[in-house]
Amino acid sequence: MENNVLVQKMAKILWDRKASDILVLDVRGLTVLCDYMVIASGRNANQVKALADDVDELMAEEGAVLRRSEGTQEGRWVVLDYATILVHIFHQEERAYYNLERLWDDGTNHVELEFDTQQE
């Protein structure tokens, strides 16, 4: 499955599970680390962990291999590495502190999320 379809599915599952501030960035022109970054927030450590589990379950169903994960025990900042897609799920305080958007958002690389346009 293509990355742009996968990031839409990831964002939708995060939305359905009540994650907040969901953002997908196309970073292909900015780094060789990955093609897309999915960034979202959870209200507490349990929700952050559950969101990460839900994304991982979806990706396994789609045949994507999780190369590495970090932060799943603490639930403050979970990173899921799917090679071309990095998923960052933050506790709200950590998201504000680390502010990844500042590093990777160039103002033109936001991926429009399908569920956002459906809400209008």
Buried (B, 14 or more C-beta within 10 A) or exposed (E): EEBEEBBBBBBBBBBEBEBBBBBBBBBEEBEEEBBBBBBBBBEEBEBBBBBBBBBBEBBEEEEBEBEEBEBBEEBBBBBBBBBBBBBBBBBBEBBEEBEBBEEBBEEEBEBEBEEEEEEE
